[in-house]
Amino acid sequence: MNINLSKTQYSEMYKEASHGTKWWITIPKAFFFGGLICMIGQSIFNMYSYFGLDKDASAMATSVSLVFLAALFTGLGWYDRIAKHAGAGTLVPITGFANSVAAPALEFKTEGMILGLGAKIFIISGPVILYGTLASIVYGIIYYFFLR
C-alpha cells in the first residue's frame, strides 16, 4: 500500500493526531510521584535499620524490596495505572527498572518459557544494561590509565 501525501496534508494529519502536553501539570506530578516512591524507599530503609540491619544491609534489603514491590505491582496491573498518572516519576527510580523487566516477561509468557519469556524479558532494559556495562568498562579504563 502506497500513500502519497503532500507536506501540507501530512502536517494537518500530524496536528490532528498529536495533542500538546500540559507540562505545567505533568512535570509536578512526575516530581511528586518520583519523590513519593523515594520516600517509601527511605521508609523501608529506616524500617530495616530499626530492626537491626547495618547501613549496607539495609540499603541492599531496601533495593530488593523495591524491585519486588514494583514487579508485584506490574504483575497485578497496578504499576501501569500508577504510571498513567505519575508519568516519568515511575521511570526514574529503581522501580522503573523492575517494571521494565517484569512487563515484557508478562507480555511474552504466552509464547513459552524460552522463546517468549527467556528471549524477550530484557527487551526494554537490555540496552540500558548493555550500554551501562560498556560505559563502566570504558570509564574504568580511562580512570586506570589516565586519572589515578
LUMMARRO-485459 format. One record per residue (C-alpha): residue number from 1; x, y, z. Coordinates in steps of 0.02 Angstrom, whole numbers, plus 50000, padded with zeros to 5 digits. Example, Ala and Ser with C-alpha at 12.3 -4.5 7.8 and 13.67 -1.06 7.14 Angstrom:
residues 2
{1, {50615, 49775, 50390}}
{2, {50684, 49947, 50357}}
This chain:
residues 148
{1, {50000, 50000, 50000}}
{2, {50074, 50165, 49947}}
{3, {50010, 50328, 50020}}
{4, {50064, 50489, 49939}}
{5, {50040, 50641, 50049}}
{6, {50095, 50817, 50023}}
{7, {50188, 50907, 50161}}
{8, {50033, 51008, 50198}}
{9, {49922, 50854, 50212}}
{10, {50048, 50768, 50323}}
{11, {50062, 50922, 50433}}
{12, {49873, 50929, 50453}}
{13, {49865, 50743, 50497}}
{14, {50005, 50767, 50622}}
{15, {49916, 50912, 50707}}
{16, {49754, 50811, 50719}}
{17, {49840, 50658, 50790}}
{18, {49953, 50744, 50916}}
{19, {49899, 50844, 51063}}
{20, {50008, 50956, 51167}}
{21, {50069, 50903, 51337}}
{22, {50014, 51007, 51483}}
{23, {50191, 51015, 51553}}
{24, {50138, 51127, 51698}}
{25, {50036, 50978, 51760}}
{26, {50141, 50828, 51707}}
{27, {50308, 50889, 51774}}
{28, {50247, 50923, 51952}}
{29, {50152, 50757, 51952}}
{30, {50308, 50663, 51897}}
{31, {50411, 50753, 52029}}
{32, {50281, 50714, 52164}}
{33, {50264, 50529, 52121}}
{34, {50451, 50504, 52099}}
{35, {50477, 50586, 52267}}
{36, {50340, 50480, 52344}}
{37, {50425, 50321, 52281}}
{38, {50590, 50381, 52353}}
{39, {50504, 50425, 52518}}
{40, {50432, 50248, 52526}}
{41, {50606, 50181, 52491}}
{42, {50678, 50287, 52631}}
{43, {50542, 50224, 52749}}
{44, {50583, 50044, 52704}}
{45, {50768, 50081, 52733}}
{46, {50728, 50157, 52904}}
{47, {50622, 50005, 52948}}
{48, {50764, 49885, 52907}}
{49, {50885, 49993, 53007}}
{50, {50764, 49995, 53153}}
{51, {50758, 49805, 53151}}
{52, {50947, 49798, 53171}}
{53, {51022, 49788, 52997}}
{54, {51177, 49893, 52968}}
{55, {51180, 50030, 52836}}
{56, {51241, 49921, 52692}}
{57, {51124, 49777, 52730}}
{58, {50977, 49898, 52748}}
{59, {51018, 49977, 52580}}
{60, {51027, 49807, 52495}}
{61, {50865, 49747, 52576}}
{62, {50780, 49909, 52525}}
{63, {50832, 49889, 52343}}
{64, {50772, 49709, 52341}}
{65, {50607, 49759, 52422}}
{66, {50576, 49900, 52297}}
{67, {50614, 49786, 52149}}
{68, {50499, 49652, 52220}}
{69, {50358, 49775, 52251}}
{70, {50374, 49851, 52076}}
{71, {50373, 49678, 51995}}
{72, {50224, 49628, 52102}}
{73, {50129, 49787, 52058}}
{74, {50170, 49759, 51874}}
{75, {50104, 49582, 51883}}
{76, {49944, 49640, 51966}}
{77, {49922, 49779, 51837}}
{78, {49937, 49917, 51966}}
{79, {50101, 49990, 51905}}
{80, {50029, 50040, 51737}}
{81, {49884, 50127, 51822}}
{82, {50003, 50223, 51935}}
{83, {50117, 50265, 51788}}
{84, {49969, 50332, 51690}}
{85, {49957, 50473, 51816}}
{86, {50137, 50483, 51876}}
{87, {50221, 50485, 51706}}
{88, {50410, 50490, 51715}}
{89, {50401, 50488, 51905}}
{90, {50386, 50299, 51897}}
{91, {50526, 50276, 51771}}
{92, {50670, 50358, 51860}}
{93, {50688, 50260, 52023}}
{94, {50739, 50078, 52036}}
{95, {50556, 50030, 52023}}
{96, {50555, 50085, 51841}}
{97, {50693, 49962, 51803}}
{98, {50598, 49821, 51888}}
{99, {50444, 49867, 51788}}
{100, {50544, 49866, 51625}}
{101, {50597, 49687, 51660}}
{102, {50431, 49620, 51727}}
{103, {50316, 49697, 51595}}
{104, {50393, 49608, 51443}}
{105, {50401, 49446, 51543}}
{106, {50214, 49455, 51569}}
{107, {50180, 49509, 51390}}
{108, {50276, 49369, 51306}}
{109, {50244, 49225, 51428}}
{110, {50113, 49152, 51311}}
{111, {50250, 49118, 51183}}
{112, {50334, 48995, 51301}}
{113, {50470, 48996, 51430}}
{114, {50617, 49001, 51308}}
{115, {50558, 49092, 51152}}
{116, {50440, 49207, 51247}}
{117, {50497, 49240, 51424}}
{118, {50681, 49196, 51405}}
{119, {50709, 49286, 51241}}
{120, {50610, 49443, 51274}}
{121, {50624, 49477, 51461}}
{122, {50760, 49608, 51436}}
{123, {50688, 49684, 51277}}
{124, {50665, 49854, 51362}}
{125, {50801, 49853, 51495}}
{126, {50931, 49757, 51394}}
{127, {51003, 49908, 51303}}
{128, {51017, 50001, 51468}}
{129, {51112, 49857, 51546}}
{130, {51222, 49834, 51393}}
{131, {51271, 50016, 51371}}
{132, {51286, 50044, 51558}}
{133, {51407, 49899, 51570}}
{134, {51506, 49955, 51418}}
{135, {51514, 50134, 51483}}
{136, {51576, 50075, 51653}}
{137, {51715, 49975, 51567}}
{138, {51768, 50124, 51463}}
{139, {51765, 50239, 51615}}
{140, {51863, 50111, 51715}}
{141, {51998, 50101, 51581}}
{142, {52008, 50291, 51569}}
{143, {52021, 50304, 51758}}
{144, {52151, 50166, 51770}}
{145, {52267, 50235, 51637}}
{146, {52240, 50423, 51649}}
{147, {52165, 50478, 51814}}
{148, {52243, 50379, 51953}}
